[in-house]
Amino acid sequence: MTIRRQIPNGISEDLVVENLQIVEDIFSSKWLAKKSNGQHTIKKLWNRRDYLATIELFTLGNALKLLLNSGAEEWVKGYAERVKKTKASDQVGVSYEAIAASYFMEFHDVQMPPESQPGYDIVINEKKLSFLISCKKLLPSEVPRKVDSKAKEIEKEFIILMKKKRITGLRLLILGAKEGNIPTPNRCMSVVEDMLQTKKREVKTESFTFTLNHIGESDLSQRRISYQFNMLIPQKKTEQKRFENLFGKAYKNLMKHTKEKSSGNFLKMLMVSLPEYISMQKTEKWIRENFKSHYKGLSCVLLTRAIPVQSTSSSFLSLECKPVFNIQAENSLLDKIMNKEFSYFKLQIPIGTVSSEESKQMLKSDDGSMDVSNFYCFQRAVVSYEKHGDSLEVNFNYKPNFYYQVDFITDHNTPPISLAPIFPPEFTTVLL
């Protein structure tokens, strides 16, 4: 296999080749290359060349390798068949089962139940204990997708306006006041055009606050448009309800299919992957409150969020993990730990770090920092530099969804040399 993609810092090209070869062997190069109707998650990742797609495929390949080495050949074969046949949301769900299992395999005895086994997806055997774990991935709702789509329309009109006015280097922030309320492109550009004419820095309406200033970069190209656009819309309360519904259905299904496994040696768990815009702290709080009167059959819930990290020197993944123990459980995991029947779960990912702390989502500006954890956030910036001289080197200050390009002008008698790194289309994970 020839690698023609970005390779993240910290892993060798040989290891990337090894793990991606496993993905190719399981699905076949012919199937991965064949165009299909709709949006096929694995194929989309396979045909991307950015570092974030490489991280996700590398992690998936590592998971499948560990499962094959553990004797789960039939499960892996069934996994490939299910991914090829199911809709996008199910492809993500079953892939998460494989990846979640791999997190434990370095330190624990992990088994995959037969495909025909409903209710739970992973079994971890530890001394005399068996953990029955149901894995669920909470997918983003329609609302952030609508916010993203409308923001891209506004962004397009913003670029047209800057070209019309022959200006560059503007930063536009639209801050919503009402949950789920999204502005229209025409209304936004009317406000922005008035701000440019009156030189107002901020305009507040009943529903939105518009802030317009300069992005604060030097050496900007005069040949191309540079800009930054942020739109923040308060999250709808229905996001929490979506988690509650997923949690309740998974719990009922787990209990329904494990009635015969009710002795003290069986501990039942849910493992839920959250989108990065969903607060782990709020979710944990809801779980703890409901453990007081409900869900006594659950010993523990493990919440996870996969957060991409990009800096000038490195690119990796931060897996945020938060165990929530049920002290009211019929079969308490905390009691097992206190009695030294079990220590703690140890998780390992093939690239990046595992953290028990939730990262804060902050928006930085000239006026300071703003916590945007309770917002749907859109951010995109295109920064075009112009560099004069013989050097073809420049360092970028990497930020999520910032796209950089450089025009190197070495001789005024020759056209500039234009370079732009490969960036992910969106700064978020799909499978993890």
Protein Blocks (a to p, Z undefined) as FASTA:
>chain_A
ZZdbdddehiafklmmmmmmmmmmmnopklmmpccehjdfklmmmmpcbfklmmmmmmmm
mmmmmmmmnopmmmmmmmmmmmmmmcfklmmmmmmmmmmmmmmmmmmccddddfklghia
bdcdehjbccddddddddddfklmmmmmmmmmmmmmmmmmmmmnopghiacddddfbehi
acdfklmmmmmmmmmmnopabdcdfkbccddddehiahiafkbccddddddddddfklmm
mmmmmmmmmmmmmmmmmmmmmcfkbccdddddddfkbcfklmmmmmmmmmmmgoklbmbd
cdddddddddfkbccddddddddddfkbfbdfklmmmnopaccdcdddfbdcddfbdcdd
ddddfkbccdfklcccddddddddddedjbfcdcddddehiacdddddfbfkbccddddd
dddfbdcdfkZZ
